């Protein structure tokens, strides 16, 4: 290492800096892509949940409606 000239050392330092900067940029890009994918997953899960809720409400509306019995019908059942 001591036999290298200063120009060679600075070139090696520059290339190492470029490699480290590239790795940091790649890691940041991967983080952004991962965040976008997670946001898309959460959005799709919310959309799926709303679709299921709507389809259940359309298919079985009576299960979600309160039972309305007049006082006459209620008295007649006893």
HTML snippet that shows the backbone in 3Dmol.js (N, CA, C, O; Angstrom):
<script src="https://3Dmol.org/build/3Dmol-min.js"></script>
<div id="view" style="width:600px;height:400px;position:relative"></div>
<script>
const pdb = `
ATOM      1  N   UNK A   1       0.829  -1.198   0.000  1.00  0.00           N
ATOM      2  CA  UNK A   1       0.000   0.000   0.000  1.00  0.00           C
ATOM      3  C   UNK A   1       0.869   1.257   0.000  1.00  0.00           C
ATOM      4  O   UNK A   1       0.517   2.274  -0.597  1.00  0.00           O
ATOM      5  N   UNK A   2       2.010   1.163   0.681  1.00  0.00           N
ATOM      6  CA  UNK A   2       2.887   2.340   0.737  1.00  0.00           C
ATOM      7  C   UNK A   2       3.597   2.591  -0.584  1.00  0.00           C
ATOM      8  O   UNK A   2       4.055   3.703  -0.848  1.00  0.00           O
ATOM      9  N   UNK A   3       3.688   1.543  -1.423  1.00  0.00           N
ATOM     10  CA  UNK A   3       4.391   1.707  -2.693  1.00  0.00           C
ATOM     11  C   UNK A   3       3.530   2.411  -3.740  1.00  0.00           C
ATOM     12  O   UNK A   3       4.034   2.809  -4.790  1.00  0.00           O
ATOM     13  N   UNK A   4       2.237   2.566  -3.461  1.00  0.00           N
ATOM     14  CA  UNK A   4       1.352   3.216  -4.432  1.00  0.00           C
ATOM     15  C   UNK A   4       1.569   4.725  -4.409  1.00  0.00           C
ATOM     16  O   UNK A   4       1.908   5.320  -3.386  1.00  0.00           O
ATOM     17  N   UNK A   5       1.361   5.301  -5.557  1.00  0.00           N
ATOM     18  CA  UNK A   5       1.475   6.762  -5.631  1.00  0.00           C
ATOM     19  C   UNK A   5       0.213   7.404  -5.069  1.00  0.00           C
ATOM     20  O   UNK A   5      -0.808   6.741  -4.888  1.00  0.00           O
ATOM     21  N   UNK A   6       0.296   8.672  -4.802  1.00  0.00           N
ATOM     22  CA  UNK A   6      -0.864   9.395  -4.282  1.00  0.00           C
ATOM     23  C   UNK A   6      -2.003   9.430  -5.288  1.00  0.00           C
ATOM     24  O   UNK A   6      -3.175   9.427  -4.910  1.00  0.00           O
ATOM     25  N   UNK A   7      -1.656   9.465  -6.571  1.00  0.00           N
ATOM     26  CA  UNK A   7      -2.688   9.489  -7.608  1.00  0.00           C
ATOM     27  C   UNK A   7      -3.451   8.162  -7.609  1.00  0.00           C
ATOM     28  O   UNK A   7      -4.674   8.154  -7.754  1.00  0.00           O
ATOM     29  N   UNK A   8      -2.745   7.049  -7.448  1.00  0.00           N
ATOM     30  CA  UNK A   8      -3.400   5.739  -7.407  1.00  0.00           C
ATOM     31  C   UNK A   8      -4.280   5.627  -6.169  1.00  0.00           C
ATOM     32  O   UNK A   8      -5.396   5.111  -6.235  1.00  0.00           O
ATOM     33  N   UNK A   9      -3.775   6.110  -5.048  1.00  0.00           N
ATOM     34  CA  UNK A   9      -4.566   6.063  -3.815  1.00  0.00           C
ATOM     35  C   UNK A   9      -5.837   6.894  -3.944  1.00  0.00           C
ATOM     36  O   UNK A   9      -6.908   6.466  -3.514  1.00  0.00           O
ATOM     37  N   UNK A  10      -5.724   8.065  -4.526  1.00  0.00           N
ATOM     38  CA  UNK A  10      -6.913   8.903  -4.676  1.00  0.00           C
ATOM     39  C   UNK A  10      -7.891   8.294  -5.672  1.00  0.00           C
ATOM     40  O   UNK A  10      -9.105   8.418  -5.505  1.00  0.00           O
ATOM     41  N   UNK A  11      -7.370   7.633  -6.711  1.00  0.00           N
ATOM     42  CA  UNK A  11      -8.259   6.962  -7.663  1.00  0.00           C
ATOM     43  C   UNK A  11      -8.996   5.808  -6.988  1.00  0.00           C
ATOM     44  O   UNK A  11     -10.190   5.613  -7.216  1.00  0.00           O
ATOM     45  N   UNK A  12      -8.287   5.047  -6.161  1.00  0.00           N
ATOM     46  CA  UNK A  12      -8.934   3.957  -5.426  1.00  0.00           C
ATOM     47  C   UNK A  12      -9.976   4.500  -4.445  1.00  0.00           C
ATOM     48  O   UNK A  12     -11.068   3.946  -4.319  1.00  0.00           O
ATOM     49  N   UNK A  13      -9.634   5.574  -3.762  1.00  0.00           N
ATOM     50  CA  UNK A  13     -10.573   6.184  -2.828  1.00  0.00           C
ATOM     51  C   UNK A  13     -11.812   6.696  -3.557  1.00  0.00           C
ATOM     52  O   UNK A  13     -12.934   6.545  -3.073  1.00  0.00           O
ATOM     53  N   UNK A  14     -11.600   7.305  -4.730  1.00  0.00           N
ATOM     54  CA  UNK A  14     -12.728   7.811  -5.514  1.00  0.00           C
ATOM     55  C   UNK A  14     -13.618   6.662  -5.982  1.00  0.00           C
ATOM     56  O   UNK A  14     -14.843   6.746  -5.891  1.00  0.00           O
ATOM     57  N   UNK A  15     -13.000   5.587  -6.484  1.00  0.00           N
ATOM     58  CA  UNK A  15     -13.807   4.460  -6.965  1.00  0.00           C
ATOM     59  C   UNK A  15     -14.542   3.793  -5.801  1.00  0.00           C
ATOM     60  O   UNK A  15     -15.686   3.366  -5.958  1.00  0.00           O
ATOM     61  N   UNK A  16     -13.896   3.700  -4.636  1.00  0.00           N
ATOM     62  CA  UNK A  16     -14.583   3.137  -3.473  1.00  0.00           C
ATOM     63  C   UNK A  16     -15.744   4.036  -3.051  1.00  0.00           C
ATOM     64  O   UNK A  16     -16.797   3.540  -2.650  1.00  0.00           O
ATOM     65  N   UNK A  17     -15.560   5.336  -3.139  1.00  0.00           N
ATOM     66  CA  UNK A  17     -16.640   6.272  -2.806  1.00  0.00           C
ATOM     67  C   UNK A  17     -17.807   6.121  -3.768  1.00  0.00           C
ATOM     68  O   UNK A  17     -18.967   6.164  -3.361  1.00  0.00           O
ATOM     69  N   UNK A  18     -17.494   5.944  -5.048  1.00  0.00           N
ATOM     70  CA  UNK A  18     -18.552   5.756  -6.050  1.00  0.00           C
ATOM     71  C   UNK A  18     -19.312   4.466  -5.784  1.00  0.00           C
ATOM     72  O   UNK A  18     -20.538   4.431  -5.889  1.00  0.00           O
ATOM     73  N   UNK A  19     -18.584   3.397  -5.437  1.00  0.00           N
ATOM     74  CA  UNK A  19     -19.236   2.110  -5.151  1.00  0.00           C
ATOM     75  C   UNK A  19     -20.137   2.234  -3.924  1.00  0.00           C
ATOM     76  O   UNK A  19     -21.268   1.746  -3.932  1.00  0.00           O
ATOM     77  N   UNK A  20     -19.644   2.879  -2.880  1.00  0.00           N
ATOM     78  CA  UNK A  20     -20.455   3.048  -1.668  1.00  0.00           C
ATOM     79  C   UNK A  20     -21.675   3.918  -1.960  1.00  0.00           C
ATOM     80  O   UNK A  20     -22.771   3.621  -1.484  1.00  0.00           O
ATOM     81  N   UNK A  21     -21.501   4.978  -2.729  1.00  0.00           N
ATOM     82  CA  UNK A  21     -22.638   5.833  -3.082  1.00  0.00           C
ATOM     83  C   UNK A  21     -23.665   5.060  -3.907  1.00  0.00           C
ATOM     84  O   UNK A  21     -24.871   5.226  -3.722  1.00  0.00           O
ATOM     85  N   UNK A  22     -23.179   4.209  -4.822  1.00  0.00           N
ATOM     86  CA  UNK A  22     -24.097   3.395  -5.623  1.00  0.00           C
ATOM     87  C   UNK A  22     -24.861   2.413  -4.739  1.00  0.00           C
ATOM     88  O   UNK A  22     -26.061   2.214  -4.928  1.00  0.00           O
ATOM     89  N   UNK A  23     -24.178   1.804  -3.782  1.00  0.00           N
ATOM     90  CA  UNK A  23     -24.850   0.867  -2.878  1.00  0.00           C
ATOM     91  C   UNK A  23     -25.893   1.576  -2.014  1.00  0.00           C
ATOM     92  O   UNK A  23     -26.976   1.041  -1.774  1.00  0.00           O
ATOM     93  N   UNK A  24     -25.567   2.765  -1.557  1.00  0.00           N
ATOM     94  CA  UNK A  24     -26.534   3.540  -0.770  1.00  0.00           C
ATOM     95  C   UNK A  24     -27.734   3.921  -1.629  1.00  0.00           C
ATOM     96  O   UNK A  24     -28.873   3.865  -1.164  1.00  0.00           O
ATOM     97  N   UNK A  25     -27.489   4.309  -2.879  1.00  0.00           N
ATOM     98  CA  UNK A  25     -28.593   4.665  -3.777  1.00  0.00           C
ATOM     99  C   UNK A  25     -29.477   3.454  -4.065  1.00  0.00           C
ATOM    100  O   UNK A  25     -30.701   3.568  -4.110  1.00  0.00           O
ATOM    101  N   UNK A  26     -28.849   2.295  -4.259  1.00  0.00           N
ATOM    102  CA  UNK A  26     -29.621   1.069  -4.507  1.00  0.00           C
ATOM    103  C   UNK A  26     -30.458   0.723  -3.283  1.00  0.00           C
ATOM    104  O   UNK A  26     -31.627   0.358  -3.410  1.00  0.00           O
ATOM    105  N   UNK A  27     -29.864   0.837  -2.098  1.00  0.00           N
ATOM    106  CA  UNK A  27     -30.611   0.537  -0.875  1.00  0.00           C
ATOM    107  C   UNK A  27     -31.784   1.495  -0.699  1.00  0.00           C
ATOM    108  O   UNK A  27     -32.864   1.084  -0.276  1.00  0.00           O
ATOM    109  N   UNK A  28     -31.578   2.763  -1.022  1.00  0.00           N
ATOM    110  CA  UNK A  28     -32.673   3.734  -0.919  1.00  0.00           C
ATOM    111  C   UNK A  28     -33.775   3.418  -1.921  1.00  0.00           C
ATOM    112  O   UNK A  28     -34.960   3.505  -1.600  1.00  0.00           O
ATOM    113  N   UNK A  29     -33.376   3.051  -3.139  1.00  0.00           N
ATOM    114  CA  UNK A  29     -34.378   2.713  -4.158  1.00  0.00           C
ATOM    115  C   UNK A  29     -35.164   1.475  -3.748  1.00  0.00           C
ATOM    116  O   UNK A  29     -36.381   1.418  -3.928  1.00  0.00           O
ATOM    117  N   UNK A  30     -34.468   0.487  -3.197  1.00  0.00           N
ATOM    118  CA  UNK A  30     -35.155  -0.721  -2.730  1.00  0.00           C
ATOM    119  C   UNK A  30     -36.119  -0.374  -1.598  1.00  0.00           C
ATOM    120  O   UNK A  30     -37.223  -0.916  -1.531  1.00  0.00           O
ATOM    121  N   UNK A  31     -35.704   0.525  -0.711  1.00  0.00           N
ATOM    122  CA  UNK A  31     -36.592   0.950   0.370  1.00  0.00           C
ATOM    123  C   UNK A  31     -37.827   1.655  -0.149  1.00  0.00           C
ATOM    124  O   UNK A  31     -38.927   1.434   0.359  1.00  0.00           O
ATOM    125  N   UNK A  32     -37.664   2.500  -1.152  1.00  0.00           N
ATOM    126  CA  UNK A  32     -38.812   3.198  -1.737  1.00  0.00           C
ATOM    127  C   UNK A  32     -39.746   2.203  -2.413  1.00  0.00           C
ATOM    128  O   UNK A  32     -40.964   2.284  -2.257  1.00  0.00           O
ATOM    129  N   UNK A  33     -39.176   1.266  -3.164  1.00  0.00           N
ATOM    130  CA  UNK A  33     -40.005   0.257  -3.838  1.00  0.00           C
ATOM    131  C   UNK A  33     -40.735  -0.597  -2.810  1.00  0.00           C
ATOM    132  O   UNK A  33     -41.909  -0.923  -2.986  1.00  0.00           O
ATOM    133  N   UNK A  34     -40.037  -0.960  -1.734  1.00  0.00           N
ATOM    134  CA  UNK A  34     -40.667  -1.760  -0.688  1.00  0.00           C
ATOM    135  C   UNK A  34     -41.813  -0.995  -0.031  1.00  0.00           C
ATOM    136  O   UNK A  34     -42.864  -1.571   0.247  1.00  0.00           O
ATOM    137  N   UNK A  35     -41.617   0.280   0.215  1.00  0.00           N
ATOM    138  CA  UNK A  35     -42.685   1.091   0.810  1.00  0.00           C
ATOM    139  C   UNK A  35     -43.880   1.198  -0.134  1.00  0.00           C
ATOM    140  O   UNK A  35     -45.028   1.132   0.306  1.00  0.00           O
ATOM    141  N   UNK A  36     -43.615   1.362  -1.422  1.00  0.00           N
ATOM    142  CA  UNK A  36     -44.713   1.428  -2.392  1.00  0.00           C
ATOM    143  C   UNK A  36     -45.464   0.104  -2.472  1.00  0.00           C
ATOM    144  O   UNK A  36     -46.693   0.086  -2.544  1.00  0.00           O
ATOM    145  N   UNK A  37     -44.725  -1.001  -2.460  1.00  0.00           N
ATOM    146  CA  UNK A  37     -45.377  -2.311  -2.497  1.00  0.00           C
ATOM    147  C   UNK A  37     -46.225  -2.538  -1.249  1.00  0.00           C
ATOM    148  O   UNK A  37     -47.327  -3.078  -1.334  1.00  0.00           O
ATOM    149  N   UNK A  38     -45.713  -2.127  -0.096  1.00  0.00           N
ATOM    150  CA  UNK A  38     -46.485  -2.289   1.135  1.00  0.00           C
ATOM    151  C   UNK A  38     -47.746  -1.431   1.100  1.00  0.00           C
ATOM    152  O   UNK A  38     -48.811  -1.873   1.532  1.00  0.00           O
ATOM    153  N   UNK A  39     -47.631  -0.208   0.587  1.00  0.00           N
ATOM    154  CA  UNK A  39     -48.807   0.656   0.472  1.00  0.00           C
ATOM    155  C   UNK A  39     -49.834   0.054  -0.486  1.00  0.00           C
ATOM    156  O   UNK A  39     -51.037   0.117  -0.234  1.00  0.00           O
ATOM    157  N   UNK A  40     -49.357  -0.526  -1.577  1.00  0.00           N
ATOM    158  CA  UNK A  40     -50.275  -1.174  -2.520  1.00  0.00           C
ATOM    159  C   UNK A  40     -50.952  -2.377  -1.879  1.00  0.00           C
ATOM    160  O   UNK A  40     -52.137  -2.621  -2.107  1.00  0.00           O
ATOM    161  N   UNK A  41     -50.202  -3.131  -1.075  1.00  0.00           N
ATOM    162  CA  UNK A  41     -50.786  -4.285  -0.388  1.00  0.00           C
ATOM    163  C   UNK A  41     -51.860  -3.845   0.598  1.00  0.00           C
ATOM    164  O   UNK A  41     -52.931  -4.450   0.661  1.00  0.00           O
ATOM    165  N   UNK A  42     -51.583  -2.803   1.363  1.00  0.00           N
ATOM    166  CA  UNK A  42     -52.569  -2.307   2.333  1.00  0.00           C
ATOM    167  C   UNK A  42     -53.810  -1.791   1.610  1.00  0.00           C
ATOM    168  O   UNK A  42     -54.934  -2.032   2.048  1.00  0.00           O
ATOM    169  N   UNK A  43     -53.602  -1.084   0.505  1.00  0.00           N
ATOM    170  CA  UNK A  43     -54.746  -0.572  -0.258  1.00  0.00           C
ATOM    171  C   UNK A  43     -55.575  -1.712  -0.836  1.00  0.00           C
ATOM    172  O   UNK A  43     -56.804  -1.662  -0.805  1.00  0.00           O
ATOM    173  N   UNK A  44     -54.909  -2.740  -1.362  1.00  0.00           N
ATOM    174  CA  UNK A  44     -55.656  -3.863  -1.929  1.00  0.00           C
ATOM    175  C   UNK A  44     -56.398  -4.627  -0.840  1.00  0.00           C
ATOM    176  O   UNK A  44     -57.506  -5.111  -1.074  1.00  0.00           O
ATOM    177  N   UNK A  45     -55.806  -4.744   0.351  1.00  0.00           N
ATOM    178  CA  UNK A  45     -56.502  -5.409   1.453  1.00  0.00           C
ATOM    179  C   UNK A  45     -57.730  -4.609   1.877  1.00  0.00           C
ATOM    180  O   UNK A  45     -58.771  -5.190   2.184  1.00  0.00           O
ATOM    181  N   UNK A  46     -57.617  -3.290   1.896  1.00  0.00           N
ATOM    182  CA  UNK A  46     -58.769  -2.453   2.249  1.00  0.00           C
ATOM    183  C   UNK A  46     -59.865  -2.555   1.193  1.00  0.00           C
ATOM    184  O   UNK A  46     -61.049  -2.624   1.521  1.00  0.00           O
ATOM    185  N   UNK A  47     -59.464  -2.566  -0.068  1.00  0.00           N
ATOM    186  CA  UNK A  47     -60.449  -2.706  -1.152  1.00  0.00           C
ATOM    187  C   UNK A  47     -61.142  -4.060  -1.065  1.00  0.00           C
ATOM    188  O   UNK A  47     -62.359  -4.151  -1.226  1.00  0.00           O
ATOM    189  N   UNK A  48     -60.360  -5.121  -0.810  1.00  0.00           N
ATOM    190  CA  UNK A  48     -60.939  -6.458  -0.691  1.00  0.00           C
ATOM    191  C   UNK A  48     -61.903  -6.528   0.487  1.00  0.00           C
ATOM    192  O   UNK A  48     -62.971  -7.131   0.381  1.00  0.00           O
ATOM    193  N   UNK A  49     -61.533  -5.919   1.601  1.00  0.00           N
ATOM    194  CA  UNK A  49     -62.418  -5.930   2.768  1.00  0.00           C
ATOM    195  C   UNK A  49     -63.719  -5.193   2.482  1.00  0.00           C
ATOM    196  O   UNK A  49     -64.787  -5.634   2.907  1.00  0.00           O
ATOM    197  N   UNK A  50     -63.642  -4.076   1.766  1.00  0.00           N
ATOM    198  CA  UNK A  50     -64.871  -3.346   1.447  1.00  0.00           C
ATOM    199  C   UNK A  50     -65.726  -4.122   0.450  1.00  0.00           C
ATOM    200  O   UNK A  50     -66.954  -4.091   0.534  1.00  0.00           O
ATOM    201  N   UNK A  51     -65.087  -4.819  -0.492  1.00  0.00           N
ATOM    202  CA  UNK A  51     -65.851  -5.638  -1.443  1.00  0.00           C
ATOM    203  C   UNK A  51     -66.569  -6.762  -0.710  1.00  0.00           C
ATOM    204  O   UNK A  51     -67.737  -7.038  -0.985  1.00  0.00           O
ATOM    205  N   UNK A  52     -65.878  -7.410   0.221  1.00  0.00           N
ATOM    206  CA  UNK A  52     -66.502  -8.490   0.990  1.00  0.00           C
ATOM    207  C   UNK A  52     -67.650  -7.950   1.827  1.00  0.00           C
ATOM    208  O   UNK A  52     -68.706  -8.578   1.912  1.00  0.00           O
ATOM    209  N   UNK A  53     -67.453  -6.794   2.445  1.00  0.00           N
ATOM    210  CA  UNK A  53     -68.522  -6.214   3.266  1.00  0.00           C
ATOM    211  C   UNK A  53     -69.735  -5.863   2.423  1.00  0.00           C
ATOM    212  O   UNK A  53     -70.868  -6.116   2.832  1.00  0.00           O
ATOM    213  N   UNK A  54     -69.514  -5.288   1.259  1.00  0.00           N
ATOM    214  CA  UNK A  54     -70.629  -4.923   0.383  1.00  0.00           C
ATOM    215  C   UNK A  54     -71.335  -6.170  -0.124  1.00  0.00           C
ATOM    216  O   UNK A  54     -72.565  -6.208  -0.170  1.00  0.00           O
ATOM    217  N   UNK A  55     -70.571  -7.195  -0.507  1.00  0.00           N
ATOM    218  CA  UNK A  55     -71.207  -8.407  -1.026  1.00  0.00           C
ATOM    219  C   UNK A  55     -71.994  -9.122   0.064  1.00  0.00           C
ATOM    220  O   UNK A  55     -73.056  -9.681  -0.210  1.00  0.00           O
ATOM    221  N   UNK A  56     -71.489  -9.114   1.300  1.00  0.00           N
ATOM    222  CA  UNK A  56     -72.256  -9.717   2.388  1.00  0.00           C
ATOM    223  C   UNK A  56     -73.529  -8.930   2.651  1.00  0.00           C
ATOM    224  O   UNK A  56     -74.575  -9.520   2.926  1.00  0.00           O
ATOM    225  N   UNK A  57     -73.457  -7.626   2.573  1.00  0.00           N
ATOM    226  CA  UNK A  57     -74.633  -6.802   2.812  1.00  0.00           C
ATOM    227  C   UNK A  57     -75.665  -6.998   1.712  1.00  0.00           C
ATOM    228  O   UNK A  57     -76.867  -6.980   1.980  1.00  0.00           O
ATOM    229  N   UNK A  58     -75.210  -7.184   0.481  1.00  0.00           N
ATOM    230  CA  UNK A  58     -76.138  -7.396  -0.628  1.00  0.00           C
ATOM    231  C   UNK A  58     -76.730  -8.797  -0.561  1.00  0.00           C
ATOM    232  O   UNK A  58     -77.915  -8.989  -0.830  1.00  0.00           O
ATOM    233  N   UNK A  59     -75.901  -9.777  -0.202  1.00  0.00           N
ATOM    234  CA  UNK A  59     -76.355 -11.159  -0.219  1.00  0.00           C
ATOM    235  C   UNK A  59     -77.260 -11.484   0.968  1.00  0.00           C
ATOM    236  O   UNK A  59     -78.265 -12.178   0.816  1.00  0.00           O
ATOM    237  N   UNK A  60     -76.904 -10.985   2.138  1.00  0.00           N
ATOM    238  CA  UNK A  60     -77.658 -11.313   3.344  1.00  0.00           C
ATOM    239  C   UNK A  60     -78.090 -10.037   4.071  1.00  0.00           C
ATOM    240  O   UNK A  60     -77.645  -9.792   5.192  1.00  0.00           O
ATOM    241  N   UNK A  61     -78.936  -9.235   3.461  1.00  0.00           N
ATOM    242  CA  UNK A  61     -79.279  -7.968   4.125  1.00  0.00           C
ATOM    243  C   UNK A  61     -80.105  -8.165   5.390  1.00  0.00           C
ATOM    244  O   UNK A  61     -80.043  -7.338   6.300  1.00  0.00           O
ATOM    245  N   UNK A  62     -80.884  -9.255   5.464  1.00  0.00           N
ATOM    246  CA  UNK A  62     -81.757  -9.422   6.629  1.00  0.00           C
ATOM    247  C   UNK A  62     -80.960  -9.705   7.900  1.00  0.00           C
ATOM    248  O   UNK A  62     -81.440  -9.438   9.002  1.00  0.00           O
ATOM    249  N   UNK A  63     -79.759 -10.237   7.758  1.00  0.00           N
ATOM    250  CA  UNK A  63     -78.963 -10.519   8.952  1.00  0.00           C
ATOM    251  C   UNK A  63     -78.446  -9.245   9.597  1.00  0.00           C
ATOM    252  O   UNK A  63     -78.088  -9.240  10.775  1.00  0.00           O
ATOM    253  N   UNK A  64     -78.409  -8.179   8.835  1.00  0.00           N
ATOM    254  CA  UNK A  64     -77.867  -6.937   9.358  1.00  0.00           C
ATOM    255  C   UNK A  64     -78.950  -5.920   9.682  1.00  0.00           C
ATOM    256  O   UNK A  64     -78.653  -4.806  10.115  1.00  0.00           O
ATOM    257  N   UNK A  65     -80.204  -6.303   9.474  1.00  0.00           N
ATOM    258  CA  UNK A  65     -81.301  -5.384   9.746  1.00  0.00           C
ATOM    259  C   UNK A  65     -81.921  -5.737  11.097  1.00  0.00           C
ATOM    260  O   UNK A  65     -82.028  -6.915  11.438  1.00  0.00           O
ATOM    261  N   UNK A  66     -82.322  -4.744  11.853  1.00  0.00           N
ATOM    262  CA  UNK A  66     -82.979  -5.052  13.131  1.00  0.00           C
ATOM    263  C   UNK A  66     -84.356  -5.667  12.894  1.00  0.00           C
ATOM    264  O   UNK A  66     -85.053  -5.326  11.938  1.00  0.00           O
ATOM    265  N   UNK A  67     -84.722  -6.566  13.771  1.00  0.00           N
ATOM    266  CA  UNK A  67     -86.033  -7.206  13.661  1.00  0.00           C
ATOM    267  C   UNK A  67     -87.065  -6.244  14.237  1.00  0.00           C
ATOM    268  O   UNK A  67     -86.955  -5.811  15.384  1.00  0.00           O
ATOM    269  N   UNK A  68     -88.060  -5.920  13.434  1.00  0.00           N
ATOM    270  CA  UNK A  68     -89.090  -4.980  13.874  1.00  0.00           C
ATOM    271  C   UNK A  68     -90.388  -5.756  14.092  1.00  0.00           C
ATOM    272  O   UNK A  68     -90.972  -6.306  13.158  1.00  0.00           O
ATOM    273  N   UNK A  69     -90.803  -5.783  15.307  1.00  0.00           N
ATOM    274  CA  UNK A  69     -92.041  -6.470  15.665  1.00  0.00           C
ATOM    275  C   UNK A  69     -92.929  -5.457  16.371  1.00  0.00           C
ATOM    276  O   UNK A  69     -92.518  -4.802  17.329  1.00  0.00           O
ATOM    277  N   UNK A  70     -94.136  -5.347  15.881  1.00  0.00           N
ATOM    278  CA  UNK A  70     -95.052  -4.402  16.529  1.00  0.00           C
ATOM    279  C   UNK A  70     -95.478  -4.957  17.889  1.00  0.00           C
ATOM    280  O   UNK A  70     -95.318  -6.145  18.168  1.00  0.00           O
ATOM    281  N   UNK A  71     -96.010  -4.097  18.704  1.00  0.00           N
ATOM    282  CA  UNK A  71     -96.399  -4.546  20.049  1.00  0.00           C
ATOM    283  C   UNK A  71     -97.564  -5.520  19.981  1.00  0.00           C
ATOM    284  O   UNK A  71     -97.710  -6.364  20.865  1.00  0.00           O
ATOM    285  N   UNK A  72     -98.400  -5.419  18.945  1.00  0.00           N
ATOM    286  CA  UNK A  72     -99.514  -6.365  18.805  1.00  0.00           C
ATOM    287  C   UNK A  72     -98.996  -7.761  18.477  1.00  0.00           C
ATOM    288  O   UNK A  72     -99.433  -8.752  19.061  1.00  0.00           O
ATOM    289  N   UNK A  73     -98.043  -7.827  17.519  1.00  0.00           N
ATOM    290  CA  UNK A  73     -97.476  -9.134  17.178  1.00  0.00           C
ATOM    291  C   UNK A  73     -96.734  -9.721  18.368  1.00  0.00           C
ATOM    292  O   UNK A  73     -96.802 -10.924  18.619  1.00  0.00           O
ATOM    293  N   UNK A  74     -96.034  -8.878  19.089  1.00  0.00           N
ATOM    294  CA  UNK A  74     -95.279  -9.362  20.232  1.00  0.00           C
ATOM    295  C   UNK A  74     -96.227  -9.903  21.308  1.00  0.00           C
ATOM    296  O   UNK A  74     -95.943 -10.929  21.926  1.00  0.00           O
ATOM    297  N   UNK A  75     -97.354  -9.212  21.530  1.00  0.00           N
ATOM    298  CA  UNK A  75     -98.312  -9.656  22.536  1.00  0.00           C
ATOM    299  C   UNK A  75     -99.019 -10.924  22.082  1.00  0.00           C
ATOM    300  O   UNK A  75     -99.372 -11.769  22.905  1.00  0.00           O
ATOM    301  N   UNK A  76     -99.225 -11.060  20.788  1.00  0.00           N
ATOM    302  CA  UNK A  76     -99.891 -12.242  20.278  1.00  0.00           C
ATOM    303  C   UNK A  76     -99.024 -13.490  20.344  1.00  0.00           C
ATOM    304  O   UNK A  76     -99.554 -14.601  20.363  1.00  0.00           O
ATOM    305  N   UNK A  77     -97.723 -13.337  20.378  1.00  0.00           N
ATOM    306  CA  UNK A  77     -96.835 -14.501  20.434  1.00  0.00           C
ATOM    307  C   UNK A  77     -96.820 -15.132  21.819  1.00  0.00           C
ATOM    308  O   UNK A  77     -96.575 -16.331  21.954  1.00  0.00           O
ATOM    309  N   UNK A  78     -97.077 -14.337  22.840  1.00  0.00           N
ATOM    310  CA  UNK A  78     -96.985 -14.884  24.210  1.00  0.00           C
ATOM    311  C   UNK A  78     -98.199 -15.674  24.541  1.00  0.00           C
ATOM    312  O   UNK A  78     -98.304 -16.210  25.644  1.00  0.00           O
TER     313      UNK A  78
END
`;
const viewer = $3Dmol.createViewer("view");
viewer.addModel(pdb, "pdb");
viewer.setStyle({}, {cartoon: {color: "spectrum"}});
viewer.zoomTo();
viewer.render();
</script>
